[in-house]
Amino acid sequence: MIDVTVVFLEHGLPSTSIAPMEIFQYAGVLWNMLHGQPGQPYFRVRTASVDGGAVGGDVPVAIQPMCAIADVERADLIVIPTAGMDLDALREQNAALIPWLQRWRERGAAIAGVCTGVSLLAEAGLLDGKPATTHWAVVGRCRERYPAVRWQPELFITESDNVFCSGGLYSSVDLSQYLVEKYCGHRVAVETAKAFLLERPRTSQAGYAVEPPSWAHGDEQIRRAQEWLFANFREDVRFASLAAQVGMSPRNFNRRFRAAVGDTPLDYLHRLRVGHARLLLESEFQSIHEVCHAVGYEDLTFFRRLFKRFAGVPPQAYRQRFGAGPAA
C-alpha cells in the first residue's frame, strides 16, 4: 500500500484536493467493483490541513480533513493543491507547510504540486535546479522569486527526482492519473480512467516532460547545452556549433559534457529522442515510421536499433505493452 497524504489548503480550490483523493482511493477498486470482482486498493489515502481544522475558500463549501499535518506519521506521496492566484497570501497562510514539506522530502517522500500550489514546493527549495511547471498566469512571478527553478510553463506535467508539478487547475486529474500509472502500472491507470469515464492524461499543448538524465551538476555551460538539446532535440544537431554556442572547443565540450552528465553528447541526444519516442508510442496513434521522424531520425532501421538499445525492447513491442492502442 502506498501512503498518500492529500493536503487541504485554506482558500484552496476544493476540486484540486478532492479529485486526487478520489482517484487514488479508487485506483484498483472501482473498476473491479464494476466487474463484480473484489477491489485491490493500491493507495492508503489520508487528508490533512495545516491545523487539522476545516478549510474554506472562494467557493461556498468547507471541507474537513482527517488530521493536522503534524499528525501525519507516514507518507510515501504528498499532494499539494492549488489555492488562488495571490502567491504572497498563499505563502503566508501556509507558512507551516514549508518546513513540513522539507522534512518529508528529506525522509524520501515524493511531493506533487498542482497549479499555483507548485509555488509552495518552490518556496521549500524542492524545485531548485529542476524543471517545473505551473499556471501560465503566475509563471512570471515565479521566475522572479525562484530563479533557481527551471520553469517550463509550456509543459503540462513535469517530473524530476520524485517531485511532480502540473499546470492548470484541472491538471490535478491528469497529474493523479499520471501518478497512478507511475506507481501501479499502465493497466491499472487505464482501468481507473475507464471506471471514472476520464480521458487519459492530456498530452496536447506540452505533454509530459521527464527531466533529462544527470541534470544535477555544477557545470553551468554544460547545463546550458543540455537545455538547448532538451528544446531542440528534433533538429539536425551540430555539436561543434553547440560547443561554440556555450563558449568551448569541441574537444573540451565533449570532455566536460561526459564528466558532468555521464554520457557523450551524442548518447545524451539519443536518450532524449528515445524518451520522447516512448511518450509518443504510449500516447499517440502514430505509426512507428511517423514517430521515428517526429523525434529527429530519418532511418527507420537505425531508429529501431537505437530504441531497443535505450528502452530494452523494439518500438512495436513497447507500444504493445504500454501504448493506448495500435497505429497503422
Protein Blocks (a to p, Z undefined) as FASTA:
>chain_A
ZZddddddehiafklmmmmmmmmmmgoklmmmmnopacddfbdcddddfkopacddfbdc
ddddfbdfklpmbdfbdcdddedjblklmmmmmmmmmmmmmmmmmnopacddehjlmmmm
mmnopmgoiacdddfklmmmmmmmmmmbccdfkbmbdceehiacdfbfklmmmmmmmmmm
mmnojklmmmmmmmnopacddfehnlpadddehkbccblklmmmmmmmmmmmmpccdfkl
mmmmnopafklmmmmmmmmnopafklmmmmmmmmmmmmmmmmmccdfklmmmmnopablm
lmmmmmmmmnopafklmmmmmmgbdcZZ
